[in-house]
């Protein structure tokens, strides 16, 4: 009986050793490759999916401004000329009977950006603009035969050194500026949202 037990123990031990030898490579691989992944896992082959053809970008309509009107306050067809800022004198060019389009801002367009037009507080230009009401419309005609329509959304008064309007990024808007205050020391900004554009000629 004792002899058979010994044989059984020896046989069992041998079987365990054989099994251990068999699983050793697997254990070694698992222990030495913890935290790693295969190349296929790291860079899987992208699935090929059919995507619809992209819609062509809508052409942007824009034009150099020729005139600006605010019919609700009887300001009509004020000529618009190019406006420039002189960094040396820290002044903008101004006309006595014209408005100016800040050439560093976008032309009137149906895509994006802030079109900036400014002018004197004079009867021939923007002296009556402060009477305009929220919801009133402005119209800009361009040299290529378009009329851009805008609606007044807000009016604010700022210090002449405030240049935030030039940082605008977003849907197309129009900012119109004139002077205000007892000594015309401040700037009144009328901010219009873009409504539509039509071909008029």
HUGI-V820245 format. One record per residue. RES is the residue in three letters. PSI is psi in radians with two decimals (NA if undefined). OMEGA is omega as a letter, one per 40 degrees, with the letter a starting at -180 (NA if undefined). NEAR is the number of other ideal C-beta (glycine too) atoms within 10 Angstrom. Layout:
# HUGI-V820245
[[RES	PSI	OMEGA	NEAR] [RES	PSI	OMEGA	NEAR]]
This chain:
# HUGI-V820245
[[UNK	-0.79	i	5] [UNK	-0.66	a	6] [UNK	-0.72	a	7] [UNK	-0.59	i	8] [UNK	-0.76	i	9] [UNK	-0.78	i	10] [UNK	-0.73	a	10] [UNK	-0.70	i	10] [UNK	-0.73	i	10] [UNK	-0.77	i	10] [UNK	-0.74	i	10] [UNK	-0.73	i	10] [UNK	-0.75	i	10] [UNK	-0.72	a	10] [UNK	-0.70	i	10] [UNK	-0.71	i	10] [UNK	-0.76	i	10] [UNK	-0.75	i	9] [UNK	-0.72	a	10] [UNK	-0.74	i	10] [UNK	-0.63	a	9] [UNK	-0.64	a	9] [UNK	-0.14	a	9] [UNK	-0.85	a	10] [UNK	-0.67	a	9] [UNK	-0.80	i	9] [UNK	-0.74	a	10] [UNK	-0.80	a	10] [UNK	-0.78	a	9] [UNK	-0.71	a	9] [UNK	-0.59	a	8] [UNK	-0.07	a	8] [UNK	0.40	i	10] [UNK	2.39	i	6] [UNK	0.01	i	4] [UNK	2.75	i	8] [UNK	2.84	i	9] [UNK	2.82	i	9] [UNK	-0.62	a	7] [UNK	-0.64	i	8] [UNK	-0.67	a	8] [UNK	-0.67	a	8] [UNK	1.26	a	9] [UNK	2.58	i	9] [UNK	2.15	a	6] [UNK	2.51	i	6] [UNK	2.34	i	5] [UNK	2.05	i	6] [UNK	2.55	i	5] [UNK	2.19	i	4] [UNK	2.51	i	6] [UNK	2.62	i	5] [UNK	2.38	a	5] [UNK	2.53	i	6] [UNK	2.28	i	6] [UNK	2.50	i	6] [UNK	2.44	i	7] [UNK	2.28	i	8] [UNK	2.42	i	8] [UNK	2.28	i	12] [UNK	2.19	i	17] [UNK	2.95	i	20] [UNK	2.71	i	18] [UNK	2.22	a	13] [UNK	2.33	i	24] [UNK	-0.68	a	17] [UNK	2.82	i	16] [UNK	2.51	a	27] [UNK	2.57	i	17] [UNK	1.44	a	23] [UNK	-0.57	a	11] [UNK	-0.36	i	14] [UNK	0.36	i	16] [UNK	0.68	i	9] [UNK	1.96	a	22] [UNK	2.33	i	11] [UNK	0.82	i	11] [UNK	2.16	i	19] [UNK	2.50	i	16] [UNK	2.22	i	23] [UNK	2.98	a	14] [UNK	2.40	i	12] [UNK	2.37	a	21] [UNK	2.60	i	12] [UNK	2.26	i	13] [UNK	1.89	a	9] [UNK	-0.50	a	7] [UNK	-0.80	a	5] [UNK	-0.13	a	7] [UNK	0.78	i	9] [UNK	2.77	i	10] [UNK	2.57	i	14] [UNK	2.49	a	13] [UNK	2.47	i	15] [UNK	2.63	a	17] [UNK	-0.38	a	9] [UNK	0.33	i	12] [UNK	2.70	i	20] [UNK	2.85	a	26] [UNK	2.41	i	23] [UNK	2.13	i	24] [UNK	1.88	a	20] [UNK	-0.24	i	13] [UNK	-0.03	i	10] [UNK	2.84	a	17] [UNK	2.58	i	18] [UNK	2.79	i	19] [UNK	2.31	a	27] [UNK	2.97	a	18] [UNK	0.38	a	17] [UNK	-1.06	a	14] [UNK	2.92	i	14] [UNK	2.97	a	18] [UNK	1.89	i	19] [UNK	2.15	a	23] [UNK	2.11	i	22] [UNK	2.30	a	25] [UNK	2.80	a	21] [UNK	2.85	i	29] [UNK	2.66	i	19] [UNK	1.34	a	16] [UNK	2.65	a	14] [UNK	-0.57	a	10] [UNK	-0.17	a	15] [UNK	-1.74	a	23] [UNK	0.45	a	26] [UNK	-0.49	a	16] [UNK	0.14	a	14] [UNK	-0.45	a	21] [UNK	-0.20	i	13] [UNK	-0.15	a	12] [UNK	2.54	a	20] [UNK	2.67	i	9] [UNK	2.36	a	10] [UNK	-0.18	i	9] [UNK	2.79	a	16] [UNK	2.66	i	15] [UNK	2.59	a	23] [UNK	2.31	i	18] [UNK	2.23	i	26] [UNK	2.60	a	20] [UNK	2.90	a	22] [UNK	-0.26	i	11] [UNK	0.35	i	13] [UNK	0.42	i	12] [UNK	2.66	i	21] [UNK	2.12	i	18] [UNK	2.29	a	27] [UNK	2.34	a	16] [UNK	2.73	i	26] [UNK	2.31	a	15] [UNK	2.19	i	20] [UNK	-0.61	i	13] [UNK	2.82	i	10] [UNK	2.31	i	16] [UNK	2.73	i	13] [UNK	2.28	a	11] [UNK	2.88	i	15] [UNK	2.56	i	9] [UNK	-0.43	a	12] [UNK	-0.07	a	7] [UNK	2.03	a	13] [UNK	0.33	a	10] [UNK	-0.51	a	9] [UNK	-0.44	a	18] [UNK	-0.12	i	12] [UNK	-0.02	a	7] [UNK	2.40	i	16] [UNK	2.19	a	7] [UNK	-2.82	i	8] [UNK	2.78	a	12] [UNK	2.34	i	22] [UNK	2.95	i	19] [UNK	2.25	i	25] [UNK	2.17	i	20] [UNK	2.32	a	25] [UNK	2.45	i	23] [UNK	3.11	a	22] [UNK	2.74	i	19] [UNK	2.94	a	17] [UNK	2.82	a	11] [UNK	-0.71	i	6] [UNK	0.38	a	6] [UNK	0.63	a	12] [UNK	-0.24	a	10] [UNK	3.05	a	15] [UNK	2.26	i	19] [UNK	2.15	a	19] [UNK	2.28	i	20] [UNK	2.06	a	24] [UNK	2.09	a	18] [UNK	2.47	i	25] [UNK	2.59	i	13] [UNK	2.35	i	20] [UNK	-0.98	a	14] [UNK	2.93	i	10] [UNK	2.42	i	19] [UNK	2.63	i	11] [UNK	2.11	a	9] [UNK	-0.24	i	10] [UNK	NA	NA	8]]
